Amino acid sequence: MQRRIFAVILVILLSAPFVITASADSSGLCFTATNDTLLELGYMTAFVNGVSYVPAKVFSVYGVYYNYFDSKSTALLYSGNKQIFFELTTGNSYDSYYTPYSVSAVFKYGQVYVPVAWVCNYFGLGYSYINGTGYGDILRIKNGGEVLTDSQFLEAATSLMRSRYNEYYGNVDPVSPLPSQTQPSDSETDTASASLSFIGLPSDKMLESMDAYAVKVCFFVTAAEATASPDTIRRIYGSGHSIGIYCSSSPESECTEAADVIFEAAQTRPILLTSPTAISKSCSTYADANGYAYFQPATVLPISTKSAADVKSKLNDIKGYTSFVVSVTDYTEDYLPSVLQFLATKHITVIPLRETLV
Protein backbone atom coordinates (compact mmCIF):
# COMPACT_ATOMS: atom_id res chain seq x y z
CA MET A 1 0.00 0.00 0.00
CA GLN A 2 2.82 2.40 0.91
CA ARG A 3 4.55 1.65 -2.41
CA ARG A 4 1.38 2.48 -4.32
CA ILE A 5 1.05 5.80 -2.47
CA PHE A 6 4.70 6.60 -3.19
CA ALA A 7 4.20 5.76 -6.89
CA VAL A 8 1.17 8.07 -7.11
CA ILE A 9 3.11 10.90 -5.44
CA LEU A 10 6.01 10.39 -7.88
CA VAL A 11 3.67 10.60 -10.89
CA ILE A 12 2.17 13.82 -9.52
CA LEU A 13 5.62 15.31 -9.00
CA LEU A 14 6.69 14.46 -12.54
CA SER A 15 3.48 15.88 -13.97
CA ALA A 16 3.40 19.13 -11.96
CA PRO A 17 5.03 22.23 -13.51
CA PHE A 18 6.65 23.35 -10.23
CA VAL A 19 5.82 26.97 -9.52
CA ILE A 20 8.75 29.13 -8.45
CA THR A 21 7.55 32.17 -6.59
CA ALA A 22 9.94 34.88 -7.70
CA SER A 23 10.49 37.82 -5.39
CA ALA A 24 12.09 39.82 -8.15
CA ASP A 25 14.38 42.74 -7.43
CA SER A 26 12.13 45.10 -9.48
CA SER A 27 14.56 45.27 -12.40
CA GLY A 28 12.21 43.19 -14.54
CA LEU A 29 14.93 40.74 -15.60
CA CYS A 30 15.75 37.19 -14.61
CA PHE A 31 19.01 35.82 -15.96
CA THR A 32 19.67 32.14 -16.53
CA ALA A 33 22.85 30.46 -15.33
CA THR A 34 24.33 26.99 -15.72
CA ASN A 35 26.57 25.99 -12.80
CA ASP A 36 29.07 28.90 -12.55
CA THR A 37 28.26 30.54 -15.91
CA LEU A 38 25.85 33.46 -16.38
CA LEU A 39 24.22 33.03 -19.79
CA GLU A 40 23.66 35.79 -22.37
CA LEU A 41 20.49 37.88 -22.73
CA GLY A 42 19.04 35.51 -25.31
CA TYR A 43 18.75 32.82 -22.63
CA MET A 44 16.84 34.83 -20.02
CA THR A 45 14.21 33.17 -17.83
CA ALA A 46 10.54 33.95 -18.50
CA PHE A 47 7.59 33.41 -16.19
CA VAL A 48 4.33 31.95 -17.52
CA ASN A 49 1.50 31.93 -14.99
CA GLY A 50 4.05 31.93 -12.18
CA VAL A 51 6.08 29.05 -13.63
CA SER A 52 9.71 29.64 -14.68
CA TYR A 53 10.61 28.75 -18.27
CA VAL A 54 13.96 28.87 -20.09
CA PRO A 55 14.94 28.24 -23.73
CA ALA A 56 15.06 24.51 -24.39
CA LYS A 57 18.59 24.74 -25.78
CA VAL A 58 19.94 25.81 -22.34
CA PHE A 59 20.11 22.17 -21.21
CA SER A 60 22.55 21.06 -23.93
CA VAL A 61 25.49 21.94 -21.65
CA TYR A 62 24.37 19.00 -19.50
CA GLY A 63 23.98 16.56 -22.36
CA VAL A 64 20.23 17.15 -22.69
CA TYR A 65 19.88 18.02 -26.35
CA TYR A 66 17.18 19.90 -28.20
CA ASN A 67 15.59 19.41 -31.60
CA TYR A 68 12.60 21.00 -33.26
CA PHE A 69 10.40 19.42 -35.94
CA ASP A 70 8.89 22.37 -37.77
CA SER A 71 6.42 20.32 -39.84
CA LYS A 72 4.84 18.96 -36.65
CA SER A 73 5.45 22.01 -34.42
CA THR A 74 7.02 19.62 -31.93
CA ALA A 75 10.08 20.14 -29.72
CA LEU A 76 12.21 17.31 -28.40
CA LEU A 77 14.55 17.19 -25.40
CA TYR A 78 16.61 14.03 -25.07
CA SER A 79 19.60 12.53 -23.27
CA GLY A 80 21.14 9.08 -23.56
CA ASN A 81 18.14 7.22 -22.18
CA LYS A 82 15.32 9.74 -21.85
CA GLN A 83 13.20 11.72 -24.29
CA ILE A 84 10.32 14.14 -23.88
CA PHE A 85 8.28 15.55 -26.78
CA PHE A 86 6.38 18.84 -26.54
CA GLU A 87 3.62 19.58 -29.08
CA LEU A 88 3.48 23.36 -29.34
CA THR A 89 0.07 23.54 -31.04
CA THR A 90 -1.79 21.20 -28.66
CA GLY A 91 0.17 21.69 -25.45
CA ASN A 92 0.55 17.92 -25.11
CA SER A 93 3.74 16.17 -24.04
CA TYR A 94 4.85 12.53 -23.97
CA ASP A 95 7.95 10.33 -23.83
CA SER A 96 9.28 7.85 -26.39
CA TYR A 97 6.71 5.29 -25.18
CA TYR A 98 3.90 7.84 -25.70
CA THR A 99 3.34 8.08 -21.95
CA PRO A 100 1.56 11.45 -21.52
CA TYR A 101 2.66 14.17 -19.08
CA SER A 102 0.79 17.22 -17.84
CA VAL A 103 3.42 19.74 -18.87
CA SER A 104 3.71 22.09 -21.84
CA ALA A 105 6.33 24.04 -23.75
CA VAL A 106 5.61 27.52 -25.14
CA PHE A 107 6.91 29.87 -27.80
CA LYS A 108 8.31 33.06 -26.29
CA TYR A 109 10.68 35.66 -27.68
CA GLY A 110 11.09 33.69 -30.89
CA GLN A 111 12.12 30.33 -29.44
CA VAL A 112 10.84 27.27 -27.59
CA TYR A 113 10.75 27.66 -23.79
CA VAL A 114 10.33 24.74 -21.38
CA PRO A 115 9.49 24.67 -17.64
CA VAL A 116 12.74 24.66 -15.68
CA ALA A 117 11.75 22.72 -12.59
CA TRP A 118 9.95 19.97 -14.47
CA VAL A 119 12.77 19.43 -16.97
CA CYS A 120 15.38 19.48 -14.20
CA ASN A 121 13.44 16.88 -12.25
CA TYR A 122 12.92 14.68 -15.34
CA PHE A 123 16.59 14.70 -16.35
CA GLY A 124 18.08 14.60 -12.86
CA LEU A 125 19.30 18.21 -12.59
CA GLY A 126 18.97 20.80 -9.84
CA TYR A 127 18.15 24.49 -9.79
CA SER A 128 17.87 27.48 -7.48
CA TYR A 129 16.38 30.97 -7.64
CA ILE A 130 18.71 33.79 -6.56
CA ASN A 131 17.22 37.17 -5.67
CA GLY A 132 19.26 39.98 -7.21
CA THR A 133 20.26 43.41 -5.94
CA GLY A 134 19.04 45.76 -8.67
CA TYR A 135 20.27 44.30 -11.95
CA GLY A 136 18.07 41.22 -12.18
CA ASP A 137 17.50 37.87 -10.49
CA ILE A 138 19.11 34.56 -11.48
CA LEU A 139 17.59 31.16 -12.22
CA ARG A 140 20.59 28.85 -11.74
CA ILE A 141 20.50 25.33 -13.21
CA LYS A 142 23.00 22.88 -11.69
CA ASN A 143 24.27 19.34 -12.10
CA GLY A 144 26.52 19.17 -9.02
CA GLY A 145 29.56 20.48 -10.85
CA GLU A 146 29.19 24.05 -9.60
CA VAL A 147 31.98 25.48 -7.42
CA LEU A 148 30.42 28.67 -6.01
CA THR A 149 27.55 28.89 -3.56
CA ASP A 150 24.53 30.92 -4.72
CA SER A 151 25.60 33.97 -2.71
CA GLN A 152 29.17 33.74 -4.04
CA PHE A 153 27.89 33.33 -7.58
CA LEU A 154 25.65 36.41 -7.28
CA GLU A 155 28.59 38.46 -6.03
CA ALA A 156 30.85 37.23 -8.83
CA ALA A 157 28.21 37.79 -11.52
CA THR A 158 27.00 41.26 -10.46
CA SER A 159 29.36 43.22 -12.72
CA LEU A 160 28.37 41.19 -15.78
CA MET A 161 24.69 41.44 -14.82
CA ARG A 162 25.02 45.23 -14.64
CA SER A 163 26.58 45.30 -18.11
CA ARG A 164 23.84 43.14 -19.60
CA TYR A 165 21.14 45.07 -17.76
CA ASN A 166 22.41 48.27 -19.40
CA GLU A 167 22.59 46.52 -22.77
CA TYR A 168 18.99 45.32 -22.42
CA TYR A 169 17.58 48.67 -21.35
CA GLY A 170 19.85 50.85 -23.48
CA ASN A 171 22.16 52.09 -20.70
CA VAL A 172 19.28 53.21 -18.48
CA ASP A 173 20.18 53.62 -14.80
CA PRO A 174 18.34 50.83 -12.93
CA VAL A 175 17.22 53.20 -10.18
CA SER A 176 15.36 55.28 -12.77
CA PRO A 177 11.98 54.35 -14.28
CA LEU A 178 12.25 51.76 -17.04
CA PRO A 179 11.85 53.05 -20.63
CA SER A 180 8.33 51.69 -20.91
CA GLN A 181 7.36 53.67 -17.80
CA THR A 182 9.12 56.91 -18.69
CA GLN A 183 6.88 59.84 -19.56
CA PRO A 184 8.03 63.06 -21.23
CA SER A 185 8.51 65.96 -18.84
CA ASP A 186 9.54 69.58 -19.00
CA SER A 187 12.97 68.94 -17.53
CA GLU A 188 15.85 69.80 -19.83
CA THR A 189 17.91 67.09 -18.16
CA ASP A 190 15.63 64.14 -18.99
CA THR A 191 17.52 61.29 -20.61
CA ALA A 192 16.52 61.09 -24.28
CA SER A 193 16.03 57.59 -25.69
CA ALA A 194 14.20 56.10 -28.63
CA SER A 195 13.41 52.80 -30.28
CA LEU A 196 13.94 52.94 -34.02
CA SER A 197 12.08 50.51 -36.28
CA PHE A 198 11.71 50.01 -40.01
CA ILE A 199 8.94 48.62 -42.19
CA GLY A 200 10.48 46.57 -44.96
CA LEU A 201 13.77 44.82 -45.67
CA PRO A 202 17.01 46.78 -45.25
CA SER A 203 19.70 47.09 -47.87
CA ASP A 204 23.24 45.92 -47.17
CA LYS A 205 24.28 49.56 -46.90
CA MET A 206 21.66 50.19 -44.18
CA LEU A 207 22.88 47.24 -42.13
CA GLU A 208 26.49 48.37 -42.53
CA SER A 209 25.56 51.84 -41.28
CA MET A 210 23.89 50.39 -38.19
CA ASP A 211 26.89 48.18 -37.53
CA ALA A 212 29.16 51.23 -37.73
CA TYR A 213 27.11 53.05 -35.07
CA ALA A 214 26.42 49.89 -32.99
CA VAL A 215 22.68 50.55 -33.25
CA LYS A 216 20.11 47.76 -32.91
CA VAL A 217 16.65 48.21 -34.41
CA CYS A 218 13.61 46.18 -35.40
CA PHE A 219 12.60 45.36 -38.97
CA PHE A 220 8.94 44.57 -39.57
CA VAL A 221 8.54 42.44 -42.69
CA THR A 222 5.79 40.62 -44.56
CA ALA A 223 5.77 36.94 -45.46
CA ALA A 224 6.44 37.85 -49.11
CA GLU A 225 9.53 39.89 -48.18
CA ALA A 226 10.91 37.14 -45.95
CA THR A 227 10.30 34.56 -48.68
CA ALA A 228 11.98 36.70 -51.31
CA SER A 229 15.14 37.32 -49.29
CA PRO A 230 15.88 34.71 -46.60
CA ASP A 231 19.57 35.70 -46.63
CA THR A 232 18.63 39.21 -45.50
CA ILE A 233 16.44 37.79 -42.74
CA ARG A 234 19.37 35.72 -41.51
CA ARG A 235 21.71 38.71 -41.63
CA ILE A 236 19.22 40.90 -39.71
CA TYR A 237 18.95 38.34 -36.94
CA GLY A 238 22.65 37.50 -36.98
CA SER A 239 23.51 41.19 -36.56
CA GLY A 240 21.50 41.38 -33.35
CA HIS A 241 18.45 43.21 -34.71
CA SER A 242 14.87 42.18 -33.98
CA ILE A 243 12.45 40.87 -36.62
CA GLY A 244 8.74 41.57 -36.42
CA ILE A 245 5.74 40.89 -38.65
CA TYR A 246 4.15 43.65 -40.70
CA CYS A 247 0.48 42.90 -41.28
CA SER A 248 -0.99 44.84 -44.18
CA SER A 249 -4.54 43.46 -44.35
CA SER A 250 -5.59 40.39 -42.35
CA PRO A 251 -3.63 39.02 -39.37
CA GLU A 252 -5.41 35.66 -39.61
CA SER A 253 -4.06 35.07 -43.12
CA GLU A 254 -0.69 36.79 -42.82
CA CYS A 255 0.83 36.20 -39.39
CA THR A 256 1.19 32.43 -39.38
CA GLU A 257 2.72 32.42 -42.86
CA ALA A 258 5.15 35.22 -41.99
CA ALA A 259 6.17 33.57 -38.70
CA ASP A 260 6.81 30.24 -40.45
CA VAL A 261 8.89 31.79 -43.23
CA ILE A 262 10.98 33.84 -40.77
CA PHE A 263 11.56 30.76 -38.62
CA GLU A 264 12.62 28.73 -41.65
CA ALA A 265 15.12 31.43 -42.64
CA ALA A 266 16.61 32.34 -39.24
CA GLN A 267 15.38 29.75 -36.71
CA THR A 268 13.67 32.46 -34.68
CA ARG A 269 9.98 33.13 -34.26
CA PRO A 270 8.87 36.77 -34.24
CA ILE A 271 6.96 38.02 -31.23
CA LEU A 272 6.40 41.63 -32.37
CA LEU A 273 3.59 42.64 -34.72
CA THR A 274 2.60 45.96 -36.24
CA SER A 275 0.26 47.21 -38.95
CA PRO A 276 -1.22 50.33 -40.55
CA THR A 277 -3.39 52.36 -38.17
CA ALA A 278 -6.52 51.44 -40.15
CA ILE A 279 -6.35 47.82 -38.99
CA SER A 280 -4.58 48.34 -35.67
CA LYS A 281 -7.60 47.30 -33.60
CA SER A 282 -8.08 43.93 -35.30
CA CYS A 283 -4.32 43.26 -35.30
CA SER A 284 -4.01 44.17 -31.64
CA THR A 285 -6.88 41.82 -30.77
CA TYR A 286 -5.30 39.05 -32.82
CA ALA A 287 -1.91 39.65 -31.16
CA ASP A 288 -3.39 39.38 -27.65
CA ALA A 289 -5.10 36.11 -28.52
CA ASN A 290 -2.13 34.49 -30.27
CA GLY A 291 0.92 35.32 -28.18
CA TYR A 292 2.21 38.35 -30.10
CA ALA A 293 3.07 41.78 -28.77
CA TYR A 294 1.36 44.48 -30.82
CA PHE A 295 3.53 47.55 -31.40
CA GLN A 296 1.95 50.95 -31.94
CA PRO A 297 4.78 53.52 -32.31
CA ALA A 298 4.56 57.05 -30.99
CA THR A 299 5.61 58.45 -34.37
CA VAL A 300 5.25 57.00 -37.86
CA LEU A 301 7.25 58.87 -40.47
CA PRO A 302 5.44 59.08 -43.81
CA ILE A 303 6.59 56.88 -46.67
CA SER A 304 7.35 60.07 -48.58
CA THR A 305 10.31 60.78 -46.24
CA LYS A 306 13.33 61.44 -48.47
CA SER A 307 15.95 63.23 -46.39
CA ALA A 308 17.67 63.19 -43.02
CA ALA A 309 16.18 66.62 -42.30
CA ASP A 310 12.67 65.12 -42.37
CA VAL A 311 13.68 62.61 -39.72
CA LYS A 312 15.79 64.96 -37.61
CA SER A 313 12.88 67.37 -37.24
CA LYS A 314 11.02 64.62 -35.39
CA LEU A 315 14.01 63.77 -33.20
CA ASN A 316 14.96 67.27 -32.11
CA ASP A 317 12.73 67.60 -29.06
CA ILE A 318 12.89 64.12 -27.54
CA LYS A 319 12.54 64.02 -23.76
CA GLY A 320 12.29 60.70 -22.00
CA TYR A 321 11.51 57.67 -24.13
CA THR A 322 9.70 57.52 -27.48
CA SER A 323 9.47 55.26 -30.53
CA PHE A 324 9.72 55.84 -34.27
CA VAL A 325 8.90 53.80 -37.35
CA VAL A 326 10.34 54.55 -40.79
CA SER A 327 9.37 52.86 -44.06
CA VAL A 328 12.29 51.53 -46.10
CA THR A 329 12.41 53.24 -49.50
CA ASP A 330 15.02 53.91 -52.17
CA TYR A 331 16.11 56.96 -50.16
CA THR A 332 16.52 55.37 -46.73
CA GLU A 333 20.04 54.01 -47.11
CA ASP A 334 21.29 57.44 -48.23
CA TYR A 335 19.94 59.49 -45.33
CA LEU A 336 20.31 56.87 -42.58
CA PRO A 337 24.01 57.57 -41.74
CA SER A 338 23.21 61.24 -41.19
CA VAL A 339 20.31 60.33 -38.88
CA LEU A 340 22.49 57.95 -36.86
CA GLN A 341 25.18 60.60 -36.55
CA PHE A 342 22.55 63.07 -35.36
CA LEU A 343 21.36 60.63 -32.68
CA ALA A 344 24.93 60.13 -31.47
CA THR A 345 25.69 63.86 -31.43
CA LYS A 346 22.52 64.65 -29.49
CA HIS A 347 23.27 61.80 -27.04
CA ILE A 348 19.95 60.14 -27.83
CA THR A 349 20.20 56.51 -26.78
CA VAL A 350 18.78 54.05 -29.29
CA ILE A 351 17.07 51.29 -27.30
CA PRO A 352 16.43 47.95 -29.02
CA LEU A 353 12.71 47.42 -29.44
CA ARG A 354 11.61 44.51 -27.29
CA GLU A 355 8.24 43.15 -26.22
CA THR A 356 8.78 44.71 -22.77
CA LEU A 357 8.58 48.18 -24.37
CA VAL A 358 5.32 47.49 -26.24
KAWO-V583084 format. One record per run of one state. SS is the DSSP state (a for helix, b for strand, c for the rest). FROM is the first residue (numbers start at 1). TO is the last residue. If there is no record, write none. Layout:
<<SS FROM TO> <SS FROM TO>>
This chain:
<<c 1 1> <a 2 15> <c 16 29> <b 30 34> <c 35 36> <b 37 38> <c 39 40> <a 41 43> <c 44 45> <b 46 48> <c 49 50> <b 51 55> <a 56 62> <c 63 64> <b 65 69> <a 70 72> <c 73 73> <b 74 78> <c 79 82> <b 83 87> <c 88 92> <b 93 94> <c 95 99> <b 100 101> <c 102 105> <b 106 108> <c 109 110> <b 111 115> <a 116 123> <c 124 125> <b 126 130> <c 131 136> <b 137 142> <c 143 149> <a 150 169> <c 170 178> <a 179 181> <c 182 192> <b 193 199> <c 200 203> <a 204 212> <c 213 217> <b 218 221> <c 222 222> <a 223 228> <c 229 229> <a 230 238> <c 239 241> <b 242 247> <c 248 250> <a 251 266> <c 267 271> <b 272 275> <c 276 276> <a 277 290> <c 291 292> <b 293 294> <c 295 298> <b 299 300> <c 301 307> <a 308 315> <c 316 320> <b 321 327> <c 328 331> <a 332 345> <c 346 348> <b 349 350> <c 351 354> <a 355 357> <c 358 358>>
